[in-house]
Amino acid sequence: MKIQKLIVVALAALLVAGCASRNVPTPDAENGSMIDDGSDFADTDGMDDGGLGDGEDFNDMDDMGELTMIIYFDFDQSELRAEYSDLLQRHAGRLSNDRRAQIRLEGHADERGSREYNIGLGERRSQSVRRLLLIQGATADQISTVSFGEERPAAFGSDEAAYQQNRRVEISYVN
């Protein structure tokens, strides 16, 4: 038993001694680099960016144009306005062309009405958008819905301008 303790103590001493011999560079406050104190660190002299960081500008929306991500609704309504049919057709086209694409439809309502009613209204709104996207070629596994009701307002206030901004479904691409 004493031999095992002696071996453990000896290994711990070797470990501490090995860690203590390592030189740690100190930062140079003037230029933000490390001061070389003679230890073996990689030398990066002569290296430049070489064009790194100048990659291509990647934007998923380029092929479809800029897509609006918010659908607005009338007071106490979950029926889609005719003005959004082209927009939703473009979203559905994007989903049907890329089966890996997934979206989340987030339903919202203004502050009028009870919490429970507004959660239901937000859900009806997101389901209305979902149904149209499914009809136009998206698949059910590409679309998820959630209702926030009045809990996440886009605009604060108790006037019609704020109410209009809060009656919405937000489309979020999740991948």
C-alpha positions in Angstrom: 0.0 0.0 0.0 2.9 2.3 0.8 4.4 1.7 -2.6 1.2 2.7 -4.4 1.1 6.0 -2.4 4.8 6.6 -3.2 4.1 6.0 -6.9 1.1 8.4 -6.9 3.1 11.1 -5.1 6.0 10.7 -7.6 3.7 10.9 -10.6 2.1 14.1 -9.2 5.5 15.6 -8.6 6.5 14.9 -12.2 3.3 16.3 -13.5 3.7 19.6 -11.5 7.4 19.8 -12.5 6.5 19.3 -16.2 3.8 22.0 -16.2 6.0 24.5 -14.3 8.8 24.4 -16.9 6.6 25.8 -19.7 7.2 29.4 -20.7 4.1 31.5 -21.2 4.4 34.6 -23.4 3.3 37.9 -22.1 1.1 40.2 -24.2 2.6 43.3 -25.7 0.2 46.2 -24.9 1.5 48.4 -27.8 0.7 46.2 -30.8 -1.4 43.4 -29.4 1.1 40.7 -30.1 3.0 38.3 -27.8 6.5 39.1 -26.7 8.9 36.3 -27.7 10.8 35.1 -24.6 12.8 32.4 -26.3 10.3 29.7 -26.2 9.2 27.6 -29.1 6.2 29.2 -30.6 5.1 29.2 -34.3 6.6 31.9 -36.4 4.2 33.8 -38.5 6.5 36.4 -39.9 6.1 36.9 -43.6 2.5 35.6 -43.6 -0.2 37.9 -44.9 -3.9 37.4 -45.3 -3.4 36.0 -48.8 -6.9 37.0 -49.7 -8.5 35.1 -46.8 -11.8 36.6 -45.7 -12.5 37.8 -49.2 -14.9 34.9 -50.0 -18.0 35.2 -52.1 -21.0 37.0 -50.8 -23.6 34.3 -50.2 -27.2 35.3 -50.0 -29.9 32.7 -50.1 -32.4 35.1 -51.4 -30.5 36.1 -54.6 -32.3 33.6 -56.8 -35.8 34.5 -55.7 -35.3 38.2 -55.1 -35.8 39.8 -51.7 -38.8 38.0 -50.0 -40.9 39.8 -47.4 -41.0 37.8 -44.2 -44.1 39.3 -42.6 -47.8 38.8 -43.5 -50.2 41.3 -42.0 -53.8 40.6 -41.1 -57.0 42.7 -40.5 -58.5 43.1 -37.1 -59.8 39.8 -35.6 -59.2 38.0 -39.0 -57.1 35.0 -40.0 -58.0 35.2 -43.7 -55.1 36.0 -46.0 -55.2 39.3 -47.9 -55.1 39.0 -51.7 -52.0 41.2 -51.8 -49.9 38.4 -50.3 -50.7 35.7 -52.8 -47.7 36.4 -55.0 -45.4 36.6 -52.1 -46.6 33.3 -50.6 -46.3 31.7 -54.0 -42.6 32.7 -54.2 -42.0 31.3 -50.7 -43.8 28.0 -51.7 -41.7 27.9 -54.8 -38.5 28.2 -52.8 -39.7 25.4 -50.5 -40.7 23.1 -53.3 -37.4 23.7 -55.1 -35.3 23.0 -52.0 -36.8 20.1 -50.0 -34.2 20.7 -47.3 -35.5 24.2 -46.6 -37.6 24.6 -43.5 -39.6 27.5 -42.2 -41.4 28.4 -38.9 -44.6 30.5 -39.1 -45.0 32.6 -36.0 -48.5 33.9 -35.4 -49.1 37.1 -33.5 -52.0 39.3 -32.5 -52.5 42.7 -31.0 -53.3 43.3 -27.4 -57.0 43.5 -27.7 -58.8 40.3 -26.5 -57.8 37.8 -23.8 -54.5 36.0 -23.8 -56.1 32.7 -24.7 -58.1 34.2 -27.5 -55.0 35.9 -29.0 -53.0 32.7 -28.8 -55.8 31.0 -30.8 -56.0 33.8 -33.3 -52.2 33.7 -33.8 -52.4 30.0 -34.4 -55.3 30.4 -36.9 -53.2 33.0 -38.7 -50.1 30.8 -39.0 -52.3 27.8 -40.0 -53.8 29.9 -42.8 -50.4 30.7 -44.2 -49.4 27.1 -43.8 -52.4 25.8 -45.7 -51.7 28.1 -48.7 -48.0 27.1 -48.8 -49.0 23.4 -48.7 -51.4 23.9 -51.6 -48.7 25.6 -53.6 -46.1 22.8 -53.3 -44.4 22.9 -49.9 -44.5 19.8 -47.8 -45.8 19.4 -44.3 -42.4 18.5 -42.8 -40.9 21.8 -44.1 -43.3 24.0 -42.1 -43.8 24.4 -38.4 -46.1 26.8 -36.7 -46.2 28.5 -33.3 -48.4 31.2 -31.9 -47.2 33.9 -29.6 -50.5 35.8 -29.4 -50.0 39.2 -27.9 -46.8 38.2 -26.1 -44.2 39.5 -28.6 -45.4 42.8 -30.1 -43.6 44.4 -33.0 -44.8 47.8 -31.9 -45.7 49.1 -28.5 -48.7 51.3 -28.0 -52.5 51.3 -27.9 -53.2 52.9 -31.2 -54.2 51.6 -34.6 -50.7 52.0 -36.0 -49.3 49.7 -33.3 -52.2 47.2 -33.6 -51.6 46.9 -37.4 -48.0 46.0 -36.9 -48.8 43.4 -34.3 -51.4 41.5 -36.3 -49.0 39.4 -38.3 -47.3 36.1 -39.2 -43.6 36.1 -39.4 -41.8 33.7 -41.7 -38.5 32.4 -40.4 -36.2 30.1 -42.4 -34.7 27.8 -39.8 -31.8 26.3 -41.9 
